[in-house]
Amino acid sequence: MNRRNFVTRGAAGMAGMLMASPLTGKSASATLSGEDPPASKLQKYDLMKEVMKYRKIDTHAHIYWTDDSPETQLDYGRRLGIEKQVISRYLDVMPGTPEQFRKFNDLTIKAIKKYPDHLLGGFVLNPAYKQESLDEIKRCTDAGMIGPGELYYQVKINDPRYYPIIEKLIDLKMIIHSHAECQLGVGGYRMKYNGYKQPNTSIPEDFVDIARRYPEGIFQYAHIGMGGDWEYECKLFREYPNIYVDTSGSNNAENMIDFAVEHLGEDRLFFASDNSYHQGVGKILASNLTERQKQKVFFDNYNNLLKKGGRGVD
């Protein structure tokens, strides 16, 4: 058999194997033998039943990108069984003045007051403005917000200017959630941040540094599914139990969730979408985690930490 025939027949055989999946209720061995299984063996897979089986907190979502927000986010949540969404209007402007972050936080406060049963508020700030940021933490906490939303790229998470902010958040038993990136490299080479990246964007090594300095802190590393080097991230964080990762991002790399659990443990993953809702739910369902592990990732891990600060979901 020549190479072309081998590849063609091999591909056809693999396609047949894939078609003979649990979705059809027909086993691969039955397909290869040409036999149909008894009707009693056929199974119908109800995807939405599986989706709705788990309680869910989306620990990383954003509002007011478009005029139909937050109603669009709420609609996704209802259809996918997401009980609560931790929402913020992240600080994607420079320099990120107090006037700017107060304006963004006002939008979030407006949303959580309008939809208190579905939305949990996350605030944003800029530690370059120390006293204004500390004042904003109090203002937002008094308004019912549960902690930082996705802190952004104005200042690296391990910059000394963050220390008084982090110490205040630790006192309040809040989860410290920050944007981060980890570009893919080739053959051990890691690309440098260029003109398309803000120079103060936090990277995995910055999280390790701050987690060492504040072992009592709870740090949420944003979106391992955003297209970066998630294998490197998970391996680097393995020995730092106070770093948690959220699963958000539009990328659905095979084995990402299983790999993260293998290296970090089942208690250190938070379900999140970053507004990629179907991908966010699908990557957890498609993993090889047990039902109990999926429930932990979808809901329990994050909620258990919220409870320590008196902000848990019943």
BELPE-V69959 format. One record per run of one state. SS is the DSSP state (H for helix, E for strand, - for the rest). FROM is the first residue (numbers start at 1). TO is the last residue. If there is no record, write none. Layout:
{{SS;FROM;TO} {SS;FROM;TO}}
//
This chain:
{{-;1;2} {H;3;19} {-;20;27} {H;28;33} {-;34;38} {H;39;41} {-;42;46} {H;47;51} {-;52;56} {E;57;62} {-;63;70} {H;71;79} {-;80;83} {E;84;88} {-;89;97} {H;98;114} {-;115;118} {E;119;123} {-;124;129} {H;130;142} {-;143;146} {E;147;148} {-;149;150} {E;151;151} {-;152;159} {H;160;171} {-;172;174} {E;175;178} {-;179;185} {E;186;186} {-;187;188} {E;189;189} {-;190;203} {H;204;213} {-;214;217} {E;218;221} {-;222;229} {H;230;237} {-;238;242} {E;243;246} {-;247;255} {H;256;264} {-;265;268} {E;269;270} {-;271;276} {H;277;285} {-;286;290} {H;291;308} {-;309;314}}
//
